[in-house]
């Protein structure tokens, strides 16, 4: 019996930079979760690395407003440590830390938890991180203030 759409998970991947555009659409059966997890983890991880390699100056200087709202309570300590924040840092002074590194750590942590919900949360945080990190990318060079 051929599986119906209700028995499939559709995954659309899209990445567009000045250098390349990558778009793909795949489907996975509900029983092939391991393939879905591997594919999504590799795509998101590779895109984080590629975007940072291409736009590191912007990501290093980017403002990530309301970053605390993007995190679950259990992720705050991981974020702060990966962002290089001193002990007892609160989010009102987080702009002096490497928020991009902290966000990448949370994205990767969500991916290793191996649940469909965590993959979705990782993808949402990835999209938010890239959008905020490149918000001022239309200028020729990033500026330090």
C-alpha positions as CSV (number, residue, x, y, z in Angstrom):
1,X,0.0,0.0,0.0
2,X,1.4,3.4,-1.0
3,X,1.7,5.8,2.0
4,X,-0.5,8.9,1.8
5,X,0.4,12.4,2.6
6,X,-0.7,12.0,6.2
7,X,2.1,9.4,6.6
8,X,4.8,11.7,5.4
9,X,6.8,14.6,6.8
10,X,7.7,17.2,4.2
11,X,10.9,19.2,4.6
12,X,11.6,22.3,2.5
13,X,15.2,23.7,2.8
14,X,16.0,27.1,1.3
15,X,19.2,29.1,1.5
16,X,20.0,32.2,-0.6
17,X,23.2,34.3,-0.5
18,X,25.0,36.3,-3.1
19,X,27.2,33.3,-3.8
20,X,24.5,30.6,-4.2
21,X,20.9,29.6,-3.8
22,X,20.1,26.2,-2.5
23,X,16.5,24.9,-2.4
24,X,15.3,21.4,-1.9
25,X,12.1,19.6,-0.9
26,X,12.2,16.1,0.5
27,X,9.7,13.9,2.2
28,X,10.3,11.3,4.9
29,X,8.0,8.5,6.1
30,X,7.0,8.8,9.8
31,X,9.1,5.6,10.4
32,X,12.3,7.2,9.0
33,X,12.8,9.8,11.7
34,X,16.6,9.1,11.8
35,X,17.0,10.1,8.2
36,X,15.0,13.3,8.8
37,X,17.0,14.1,11.9
38,X,20.3,13.6,10.1
39,X,19.3,15.6,7.1
40,X,18.0,18.5,9.1
41,X,20.9,18.6,11.5
42,X,23.4,18.5,8.7
43,X,21.6,21.2,6.7
44,X,21.3,23.6,9.7
45,X,24.8,23.0,10.9
46,X,26.3,23.5,7.5
47,X,24.3,26.7,6.9
48,X,25.4,28.1,10.3
49,X,29.0,27.5,9.3
50,X,28.6,28.9,5.7
51,X,26.7,32.0,6.8
52,X,29.3,32.7,9.5
53,X,32.2,32.2,7.0
54,X,30.6,34.7,4.6
55,X,29.1,37.2,7.0
56,X,31.1,36.9,10.3
57,X,31.7,40.7,10.6
58,X,27.9,41.3,10.6
59,X,27.1,38.4,13.0
60,X,29.8,39.6,15.4
61,X,28.4,43.1,15.5
62,X,24.7,42.2,15.2
63,X,22.1,43.1,17.7
64,X,19.9,40.3,18.8
65,X,17.0,42.0,20.5
66,X,14.9,40.0,22.9
67,X,17.3,37.1,22.8
68,X,16.1,35.9,26.2
69,X,12.6,35.4,24.7
70,X,14.0,33.0,22.2
71,X,15.4,30.7,24.8
72,X,13.8,28.1,27.1
73,X,14.7,28.5,30.8
74,X,16.9,25.4,30.7
75,X,19.0,26.9,27.8
76,X,20.0,30.2,29.4
77,X,23.1,28.9,31.2
78,X,24.3,27.2,28.0
79,X,23.7,30.4,26.0
80,X,25.5,32.6,28.5
81,X,28.5,30.2,28.7
82,X,28.8,29.9,24.9
83,X,28.4,33.7,24.5
84,X,31.4,34.2,26.8
85,X,29.3,36.1,29.3
86,X,30.8,36.6,32.8
87,X,29.1,34.9,35.7
88,X,25.9,36.6,36.9
89,X,25.4,38.4,33.6
90,X,21.8,39.4,33.0
91,X,20.2,40.0,29.7
92,X,20.3,43.8,30.0
93,X,24.1,43.8,29.4
94,X,24.2,40.9,27.0
95,X,25.1,43.1,24.0
96,X,28.8,43.0,25.1
97,X,28.9,39.2,24.7
98,X,29.1,37.1,21.6
99,X,25.4,36.4,21.2
100,X,25.8,34.6,17.8
101,X,28.0,31.9,19.4
102,X,25.5,31.5,22.2
103,X,22.6,31.2,19.7
104,X,24.6,28.6,17.7
105,X,25.2,26.6,20.8
106,X,21.4,26.5,21.5
107,X,20.6,25.6,17.9
108,X,23.1,22.7,18.1
109,X,21.9,21.6,21.5
110,X,18.3,21.5,20.2
111,X,19.4,19.3,17.3
112,X,21.1,16.7,19.4
113,X,18.0,16.2,21.5
114,X,16.6,14.1,18.6
115,X,12.9,15.0,18.7
116,X,10.8,16.4,15.9
117,X,9.7,19.3,18.2
118,X,13.3,20.2,19.0
119,X,14.2,20.1,15.2
120,X,11.4,22.6,14.6
121,X,12.6,24.8,17.5
122,X,16.2,24.7,16.2
123,X,15.0,25.7,12.7
124,X,12.9,28.6,14.1
125,X,15.9,29.8,16.1
126,X,18.2,29.4,13.1
127,X,15.9,31.5,11.0
128,X,15.6,34.2,13.7
129,X,19.3,34.2,14.2
130,X,20.2,34.6,10.6
131,X,17.5,37.3,10.0
132,X,18.7,39.4,13.0
133,X,22.4,38.8,12.2
134,X,22.0,40.0,8.6
135,X,19.5,42.8,9.3
136,X,22.1,45.5,8.5
137,X,24.0,43.5,5.9
138,X,22.8,45.8,3.1
139,X,25.5,48.3,4.0
140,X,29.0,47.9,2.5
141,X,30.9,47.2,5.7
142,X,29.7,46.7,9.2
143,X,30.4,49.6,11.6
144,X,31.5,49.5,15.2
145,X,29.8,52.0,17.4
